[in-house]
Amino acid sequence: MAEKFIHAVYDDDDKLIDAVKDLKKNKITIEEVFTPFPVHGLDHLLDLKPTRLAIAAFIYGCTGLTFGLLMINYIMIVDWPQNIGGKPSFSIIENLPAFVPVIFELTVFFAAHLMVITFYLRSRLWPFKDAENPIPETTDDKFLIQIPVYDNESKIKAVIKKTDFYDISVIKEDSNEDIQEERNNAQGNVQLLESDLTIGFVFHSRKYSDGSSNLRIQFTKGRGLQYAKNSGLRIFRKYWISKKNEVSNKHPESKKINNLLSNLKDRISLTKKMFVEGNVSYEEAYKEILIND
């Protein structure tokens, strides 16, 4: 088992896919990928085996179908036959069309609920389980590739730096005691984090017909408060440079857009300073950036 890992963080699923392709092309082992939502095509790139959850769902559906047939037969035919609108109640075959809705719903009920329970058990997800994702942002808007290091650290870094990564870090494998101590320290610092204000750029998920997206400014306070406002800029994401928060020279009107972005970044820095000094509230912070001249 590797004693050291490299964590490559990305802020877009397309960038993640491109990075995984480059790593696989250079024959670099990927141990795990953490994403906030399922990424189409990622399972094939990582050579993951097809899930057998569909087989389990079929078995659970058949179980629900059988249970529905037996239940409705006992209730409506054996135990308490009823004459409803002249419909026959002598056997389940004669009255089967009237029983289809009940049987169908029980089939879906068994398949859906038991499939979800099986998924959680197979994934070892249960209440009060400690999170295993390296950084909490992978449940929000960041994507992380975990790569084991076997005397090839320089090669891995060289490949990653050619991609449009958001952050890169080298992590040493800690003992369980060290991990628990780190978590305890993090919990002790929660109150300090609640007063922090983070302001950054994010893209709206919807794209226009020309492929551009609205660039938004996201305001985050502590661990639970968050909102975003449109910056008024429409940008092609493929030309966005995350590390610099600007567009490349290939973007149409790149000079004009980068000047506007530079102005926004200056206002963001000033607003964060004002927030620390208590001169602006979290709810009104956006006005200092987008409204004031």
KAURHU-V64228 format. One line per field, one symbol per residue. ss: DSSP state (H for helix, E for strand, - for the rest). phi: phi as a letter, one per 40 degrees, with the letter a starting at -180 (. if undefined). psi: psi as a letter, one per 40 degrees, with the letter a starting at -180 (. if undefined). Layout:
ss = ???
phi = ???
psi = ???
//
This chain:
ss = ---EEEEEEE--HHHHHHHHHHHHH------EEE-------HHHH-------HHHHHHHHHHHHHHHHHHHHHHHHHHH----------------HHHHHHHHHHHHHHHHHHHHHHHHHHH-------------HHHH---EEEEEE----HHHHHHHHH-----EEEEEE---HHHHHHHHHHHHH-HHHH---EEEEEEEEEEE-----EEEEEEEEE---EEEEEEEEEEE-HHHEE----EE------HHHHHHHHHHHHHHHHHHHHHHHH-------HHHHHH---
phi = .ccabbbbbbbaccccccccccccccfbcbcabbbcacbcgcccccfcccccccccccccccccccccccccccccbccacbcbggccbcacccbddccddcccccccdccccccccccccccfbadgcccbccbccccbabbbbbbcbbfbccccccccccccccaaabbcccccccccccccccccccccccccbbbacbbcccbcccgcbccbbbbbbgbbbaabbccgbbbcccbcbccbfabccccdfccccccccccccccccccccccccgcacccbcccccbbcc
psi = hieiihhhhieidddddddddddddefhhhdihhieihhheddddefiiiiedddddddddddddddddddddddedddghighfeiifdidddedddedddddddddddddddddddddddefhiiehhiehdideeeceihhhhhihgffddddddddeeigidihihhihiiddddddddddddeedddddeihhhihiiidhiideeiihhihhhhhbeehhiiiheehhihdeehhddefiiieehhfdddddddddddddddddddddddeeeiiddedddddedi.
//
